[in-house]
């Protein structure tokens, strides 16, 4: 055997061995990836990673073990944005499947699967149906995508994760709950969209399958009966009444507590507190609760510390701060009223104090021992009233009451400015409604947007790219091969 032949065999054998080893390594990597289902998000800003809110809801779905079927239909063919839309939906569905064993999905061609669409009563492109048992939520294309920008900067963004996450909340809830918001005393309104309204909070509740209704306890029914809390109520929200409640309204609230009901009561500095607070041993001292740790640049927005309670567990773990604005201090009786468990869920630091006026320094209040009250100062209480303890009748479930020293925490402006306010408010509602298992779900995220990135080129540019890819690049490869061949022949 000639030397050149031996050399060729050696090189061929080495190439075969290396190729075989590469194939084995790739197969091993594939098997490991398939077994452990590990994913790495290398996209810009980790845009393809599911949000914490979605992951927590998937965890709850898997805990229940009941299958959730997500049926998505494609966008209309021929539309400019159709490929991006279909790919964005498919990527999200694959990510959900990667994180959950109970979520099943299918992406169907709307034109080819018309019978399936008719069975599901779907009549439009890009529609998604989320089903869990008898529960069903429909998501339209308008909820999955939004258009931003104008002119040449106009683009489509995918915000479907928040819509899917909201749908999961709705199908997981055993039934739609009702949150009644007290009116008639100048309270914050769920219909008001301004900075001081509760429309954002109401929208968050709607995503979590709470129906928000007004509650007027000053008007009686036509038969003249006294006003009461409706039987379908899950939580009654009282957000900063500016006028005292009547005796009949106080009786209605006490009767609701006696039935094992739940109330979210937010008071404010200098405004009348309902009599209900005195009955549970909670008072509102004179002054404003302040501390050195404030939200920049405000001097009256303390960032409180969390107490140990199911409402705050998720906030502590995710390090989400809650911010209050000019809050009223709270104080509980010692010892607490019999039959009650009172836990401080928001509290100032040890450097906090109850400010009662006095000198200012740099435009902000300072602690003056002769006038003010040293902290820490309680800012929110979670109260659980046991049945048979005096206020709750025996045989009824335990009543729950959350008392906030600041109604602005729920307002549109504060929900937008403080990352933890929306989460705190929703956790409080879940706890009040007795849905403790959902307290770990971080809600209220609007979802990360996925953009459709375009490359704008002229017709001349496209022609150049075509010739470079179809002629120049293959020609250069062929030329390199020819030169290599000629150089070896000349040896």
C-alpha positions in Angstrom: 0.0 0.0 0.0 1.4 3.3 -1.0 2.2 6.1 1.4 -0.4 8.4 -0.1 -3.1 5.7 0.2 -2.2 5.1 3.8 -2.3 8.8 4.4 -5.8 9.0 2.8 -7.0 6.1 4.9 -5.7 7.6 8.1 -7.3 11.0 7.3 -10.6 9.3 6.4 -10.6 7.2 9.5 -9.9 10.2 11.7 -12.6 12.1 10.0 -15.1 9.2 10.4 -14.2 8.9 14.1 -14.5 12.6 14.8 -17.8 12.7 12.9 -19.1 9.7 14.9 -18.0 11.3 18.2 -19.8 14.5 17.3 -23.0 12.6 16.4 -22.8 10.7 19.8 -22.3 13.9 21.7 -25.2 15.6 20.0 -27.4 12.6 20.6 -26.4 12.6 24.3 -27.1 16.3 24.6 -30.5 15.8 22.9 -31.4 13.0 25.3 -30.4 15.0 28.4 -32.3 18.0 27.2 -35.3 15.9 26.5 -35.1 14.2 29.8 -34.6 17.3 32.0 -36.4 19.8 29.7 -33.9 22.5 30.4 -34.3 25.7 28.4 -32.1 28.8 28.1 -33.5 32.1 27.0 -30.9 34.1 25.0 -33.4 36.5 23.6 -33.1 40.3 24.1 -34.2 41.1 27.7 -35.2 37.4 28.3 -38.4 38.2 26.4 -39.2 34.5 25.9 -39.1 33.6 29.6 -42.5 33.2 31.2 -43.3 35.7 33.9 -43.5 34.8 37.6 -47.3 35.3 37.6 -47.7 32.8 34.8 -45.4 30.2 36.3 -47.2 30.4 39.7 -50.5 29.8 38.0 -49.1 26.9 36.1 -47.9 25.5 39.4 -51.4 25.7 40.8 -52.9 24.1 37.7 -50.5 21.2 38.1 -51.3 20.9 41.8 -55.0 20.5 40.9 -54.1 17.9 38.3 -57.1 18.8 36.1 -56.2 19.2 32.4 -56.4 22.7 30.8 -56.8 22.7 27.0 -55.7 25.7 25.1 -56.9 25.7 21.5 -55.5 28.5 19.3 -56.5 29.3 15.7 -54.1 30.8 13.2 -54.3 34.3 11.8 -55.7 35.1 8.4 -53.3 34.1 5.6 -52.0 36.9 3.4 -52.0 39.5 6.1 -48.6 41.1 6.7 -48.5 40.4 10.4 -49.9 36.8 10.1 -46.5 35.0 10.3 -45.3 37.0 13.3 -48.7 36.5 15.1 -48.8 32.7 14.5 -45.1 32.3 15.6 -45.6 34.4 18.8 -48.7 32.4 19.8 -46.9 29.1 19.0 -43.8 30.1 21.0 -46.0 31.0 24.0 -47.9 27.7 23.8 -44.6 25.8 23.7 -43.3 27.7 26.7 -46.5 26.8 28.6 -46.1 23.2 27.7 -42.5 23.2 28.8 -43.5 24.4 32.3 -46.7 22.4 32.9 -47.8 18.8 32.6 -51.5 19.7 32.9 -51.7 22.3 30.1 -52.3 20.8 26.7 -52.4 22.9 23.5 -53.1 22.8 19.8 -52.6 25.4 17.1 -55.1 24.8 14.3 -55.3 26.3 10.9 -58.6 28.3 10.9 -59.2 27.7 7.2 -58.6 23.9 7.4 -60.3 23.3 10.7 -63.6 25.0 10.2 -65.5 22.1 11.8 -63.5 22.3 15.0 -64.0 26.1 15.0 -67.7 25.7 14.6 -67.9 23.1 17.4 -66.1 25.7 19.6 -68.3 28.6 18.3 -65.2 30.4 17.0 -65.9 32.7 14.1 -62.7 34.8 13.8 -59.1 34.3 13.0 -56.5 34.4 15.8 -58.9 33.3 18.5 -57.9 31.3 21.5 -60.1 29.1 23.7 -59.0 28.1 27.2 -61.0 25.2 28.7 -60.9 23.5 32.1 -63.7 21.1 32.7 -66.9 23.1 32.2 -65.1 26.4 32.5 -64.2 28.3 29.4 -62.5 31.6 28.6 -62.3 33.1 25.1 -59.4 35.4 24.0 -59.7 37.5 20.9 -56.9 38.6 18.6 -57.3 42.1 19.9 -56.4 41.0 23.4 -53.3 39.2 22.2 -51.7 42.0 20.1 -51.5 45.7 20.2 -50.3 48.3 17.7 -47.9 50.9 18.8 -46.1 53.8 17.1 -47.1 55.7 14.0 -45.9 56.0 10.4 -42.8 53.9 9.6 -42.3 53.2 13.4 -45.7 51.5 13.6 -45.4 47.9 14.8 -47.2 45.0 16.4 -46.5 43.8 19.9 -47.5 40.5 21.4 -49.0 40.8 24.9 -50.8 37.5 24.9 -49.1 36.1 28.0 -51.1 38.4 30.3 -54.3 37.4 28.5 -53.5 33.7 28.9 -52.5 34.2 32.5 -55.8 36.0 33.2 -57.7 33.2 31.5 -55.9 30.7 33.8 -57.1 32.7 36.8 -60.7 32.7 35.5 -60.9 28.9 34.7 -59.2 28.0 38.1 -61.7 30.0 40.1 -64.6 27.7 41.3 -67.1 30.5 40.5 -67.1 34.2 39.9 -66.8 36.1 43.1 -68.4 39.5 43.8 -66.7 42.4 45.5 -69.0 45.1 46.7 -67.6 48.6 47.0 -69.4 50.9 49.5 -70.6 54.2 48.1 -72.5 57.2 49.5 -69.8 58.7 51.8 -67.3 60.2 49.3 -65.3 57.0 49.1 -62.9 56.2 46.3 -64.9 55.0 43.3 -64.3 51.9 41.2 -65.6 53.7 38.2 -63.3 56.7 38.4 -60.3 56.5 36.0 -58.4 59.5 37.4 -55.4 59.3 39.7 -57.6 59.0 42.8 -60.0 56.4 41.4 -60.1 52.6 41.8 -60.6 51.7 38.2 -57.2 50.0 37.9 -57.8 48.0 41.1 -61.2 47.0 39.7 -59.6 45.9 36.4 -57.2 43.7 38.3 -60.1 42.2 40.2 -61.8 41.5 36.9 -58.8 39.6 35.7 -59.0 37.4 38.8 -62.7 36.8 38.2 -64.1 39.2 40.7 -67.2 41.1 39.7 -67.1 44.6 41.2 -70.5 46.1 42.1 -71.4 49.3 44.1 -73.0 48.8 47.5 -75.4 51.4 48.8 -76.4 50.7 52.4 -78.3 53.9 52.9 -81.3 52.9 50.7 -83.8 50.3 51.7 -85.6 48.0 49.4 -89.1 48.8 48.2 -90.6 46.7 51.0 -88.9 49.0 53.6 -86.6 46.3 54.9 -83.3 47.4 56.5 -80.2 47.3 54.2 -78.0 44.3 54.4 -74.9 42.9 52.6 -76.0 40.7 49.7 -75.6 37.0 50.2 -73.5 36.7 47.0 -70.8 39.0 48.4 -67.3 37.6 48.8 -65.7 40.8 50.1 -66.9 44.3 51.0 -64.5 47.1 50.2 -64.7 50.4 52.1 -62.2 52.8 50.7 -61.8 56.0 52.8 -65.3 57.2 53.7 -65.2 60.9 54.2 -68.4 61.0 56.2 -69.5 58.9 59.2 -71.6 55.8 58.5 -75.1 55.7 59.8 -76.2 53.4 62.6 -78.0 51.2 60.1 -74.9 50.9 58.0 -72.8 50.0 61.0 -75.4 47.3 61.9 -75.3 45.9 58.4 -71.5 45.6 58.5 -71.6 44.0 62.0 -74.2 41.6 60.7 -72.0 40.7 57.7 -69.1 40.0 60.1 -71.5 37.9 62.2 -72.2 35.8 59.1 -68.5 35.1 58.6 -68.1 37.8 55.9 -64.9 39.7 54.9 -64.2 43.4 54.7 -61.3 45.5 53.3 -61.4 48.8 55.2 -59.1 51.6 54.3 -59.1 54.7 56.4 -57.2 58.0 56.1 -55.7 60.7 58.3 -58.3 63.0 59.9 -61.3 61.2 58.5 -64.0 59.4 60.5 -63.4 55.7 61.1 -66.3 53.2 61.2 -67.5 52.0 64.5 -66.5 48.5 63.4 -62.9 49.3 64.2 -63.6 50.0 67.8 -65.5 46.7 68.1 -62.4 44.8 67.0 -60.1 46.8 69.3 -58.4 49.0 66.6 -58.0 52.7 66.8 -56.5 55.4 64.6 -54.2 57.7 66.6 -53.8 61.3 65.7 -51.0 62.2 63.3 -49.2 60.8 60.2 -47.0 57.7 60.1 -43.6 58.6 58.7 -40.1 57.0 58.5 -36.7 57.9 57.0 -37.1 55.3 54.2 -39.3 57.0 51.7 -40.1 56.8 48.0 -38.0 59.3 46.2 -38.7 62.2 45.8 -41.7 62.2 48.2 -41.3 62.9 51.9 -44.7 61.4 53.0 -44.5 58.1 51.1 -43.0 55.5 53.5 -41.9 52.1 52.2 -43.1 49.9 55.0 -41.8 46.5 56.2 -43.8 43.4 55.9 -45.1 41.4 58.8 -45.2 37.6 58.7 -48.5 36.7 57.2 -49.8 34.8 54.1 -50.7 38.1 52.4 -47.1 39.2 52.5 -45.2 35.9 52.0 -45.0 36.2 48.2 -44.1 39.9 48.4 -41.2 39.1 50.7 -39.9 36.3 48.5 -40.1 38.4 45.4 -38.8 41.6 47.1 -41.6 43.7 45.9 -42.0 46.9 47.9 -45.3 48.4 48.8 -45.6 52.2 49.1 -48.1 54.2 51.1 -49.0 57.9 50.8 -49.5 60.0 53.9 -50.7 57.0 55.9 -52.7 57.0 59.1 -51.2 55.1 62.1 -53.1 52.2 63.5 -53.0 50.7 67.0 -54.5 47.5 68.4 -55.7 46.9 71.9 -53.5 44.9 74.3 -54.5 42.3 75.0 -56.6 41.8 71.8 -60.4 41.4 71.9 -61.4 37.9 72.8 -62.0 35.7 69.8 -59.7 37.8 67.5 -56.3 37.2 65.9 -54.7 40.5 64.9 -51.5 40.5 62.8 -49.6 43.6 61.6 -48.9 43.1 57.9 -47.4 46.5 57.2 -45.3 48.4 59.6 -42.7 51.2 59.6 -39.1 50.6 60.5 -37.9 51.1 64.1 -36.9 54.6 63.0 -40.5 55.4 62.1 -42.7 57.7 64.1 -46.2 59.2 64.4 -45.7 62.8 63.3 -48.0 65.4 65.0 -46.7 68.5 63.4 -43.8 70.7 64.6 -40.7 71.8 62.8 -39.6 70.9 59.3 -36.1 70.2 58.0 -35.4 70.5 54.3 -39.1 70.6 53.6 -39.8 67.4 55.4 -41.0 66.5 58.9 -38.5 65.4 61.5 -39.0 63.3 64.7 -39.5 65.5 67.8 -39.6 63.4 71.0 -41.6 66.0 72.9 -44.3 66.0 70.3 -44.2 62.9 68.2 -44.6 59.2 69.1 -41.7 56.8 68.5 -42.2 53.8 66.2 -42.4 51.2 64.9 -45.8 52.2 63.8 -48.4 49.7 62.5 -50.0 50.6 59.1 -52.1 47.6 58.3 -53.8 44.8 60.2 -55.1 41.4 59.1 -57.8 40.4 61.6 -59.4 37.0 61.8 -62.5 36.6 63.9 -63.3 33.1 65.2 -66.9 31.9 65.3 -68.5 31.9 68.7 -66.1 34.5 69.9 -68.6 37.3 70.3 -68.9 39.0 66.9 -69.2 35.9 64.7 -72.1 33.6 65.3 -71.3 29.9 66.1 -71.5 27.6 63.2 -70.4 30.3 60.7 -67.0 30.4 59.1 -64.3 32.7 60.5 -64.7 36.3 59.4 -61.8 38.3 58.0 -61.0 41.9 58.1 -58.1 43.9 56.6 -57.6 47.4 57.9 -55.3 49.7 55.9 -54.1 53.1 57.2 -54.0 54.4 53.6 -56.7 54.1 50.9 -54.3 55.6 48.3 -52.5 52.3 48.2 -55.4 51.1 46.1 -55.7 54.2 43.9 -54.8 54.3 40.2 -51.7 56.5 40.7 -50.2 54.4 43.6 -50.9 51.1 41.9 -49.0 52.4 38.9 -46.1 54.0 40.8 -45.4 51.2 43.3 -44.6 47.6 42.0 -45.9 45.9 45.1 -49.2 47.7 45.6 -51.2 45.8 43.0 -49.8 42.5 44.3 -50.5 43.4 47.9 -54.1 44.4 47.1 -54.8 41.2 45.2 -53.2 39.0 47.8 -55.4 40.8 50.4 -58.5 40.1 48.4 -57.6 36.5 47.9 -57.0 36.1 51.7 -60.3 37.9 52.5 -62.2 35.7 50.1 -60.7 32.6 51.7 -58.7 31.6 48.6 -55.4 31.2 50.4 -53.9 28.9 47.8 -53.6 31.8 45.3 -51.7 34.0 47.6 -48.4 32.9 46.0 -49.5 34.1 42.6 -48.1 37.5 41.7 -50.8 39.1 39.7 -51.4 42.3 37.9 -48.5 42.1 35.4 -49.4 43.4 32.0 -47.1 41.0 30.2 -43.9 41.5 28.4 -44.3 42.8 24.8 -42.8 40.9 21.9 -42.2 43.1 18.9 -42.2 42.4 15.2 -38.8 43.5 14.0 -38.6 44.5 10.3 -35.7 45.1 8.0 -36.5 48.0 5.6 -34.7 47.6 2.3 -35.2 49.0 -1.2 -35.8 46.9 -4.4 -32.1 47.5 -5.5 -30.9 46.3 -2.1 -33.0 43.2 -2.4 -31.5 42.5 -5.9 -28.0 42.9 -4.5 -28.7 40.5 -1.6 -30.2 37.9 -4.1 -27.1 37.9 -6.3 -24.7 37.8 -3.3 -26.6 34.8 -1.8 -27.3 32.9 -5.0 -24.1 33.6 -7.0 -21.3 35.3 -5.2 -21.2 33.2 -2.1 -21.5 29.8 -3.8 -18.9 31.0 -6.4 -16.4 31.9 -3.7 -16.9 28.5 -2.1 -16.3 26.8 -5.5 -13.3 28.9 -6.1 -11.8 28.0 -2.7 -12.4 24.3 -3.5 -10.7 24.6 -7.0 -7.7 26.3 -5.6 -7.3 23.7 -2.9 -7.6 20.9 -5.5 -5.0 22.5 -7.8 -2.5 23.1 -4.9 -2.7 19.5 -3.9 -2.1 18.3 -7.5 1.0 20.4 -7.8 2.7 18.7 -4.8 
